[in-house]
Amino acid sequence: MPARERILRAAERLFAEFGFQATPTSRIAEVAGVPKGLVHYHFRRKPDLLTALVERLPDERVDLQRVVVRGDVAESLHRLVTELDGRLSASRVLSHLLWREADTHSVVREALRQRYETLIAQVRAVILAAGVPARSPADVDSASALVARAVSYRHSVARHTEEPEEMRRELSLIASALEAKAGAAEPTGR
């Protein structure tokens, strides 16, 4: 395995266990089995390690055709969340670490904010593709933000919780509210 990869793996593990501030680069080098100078060769500053770790998060863009069930918003959202959870499972420690470090490192905070915005747009696209009438774009936007917040929260604590049925109920509730609101907005045909 290349030295850069060993360094990143060691940094991820140590940052997750001890925190960014409490982990010296000398310890990262020791765990990676490389000289300390090689850590600084690949990453000039310690925060550059965090930037590189952010780039290792899995891509959150999902092909709509893989998740959308026309006419079933709840199932479409469930499939989207399941797909995103599957991607997260490969990086639970990394995801938790980055959520924790977002409070003190702007590069991490900005990367997570961009991922959140992408998630909102993706949820909105799934809702619309599943066939909720666009009677109230504000309701679709609110539902998209709620789902994105729920997913983001779950991913921020992924190492500590595993409650897929609770999420399924929440998604069903949001879908029902959207469908009821859309149904109430339709003309009665008088």
WOZI-V599822 format. One record per run of one state. SS is the DSSP state (h for helix, s for strand, l for the rest). FROM is the first residue (numbers start at 0). TO is the last residue. If there is no record, write none. Layout:
SS/FROM/TO
SS/FROM/TO
This chain:
l/0/1
h/2/17
l/18/23
h/24/31
l/32/34
h/35/41
l/42/44
h/45/53
l/54/62
h/63/66
l/67/71
h/72/88
l/89/90
h/91/100
l/101/104
h/105/129
l/130/135
h/136/155
l/156/162
h/163/184
l/185/189
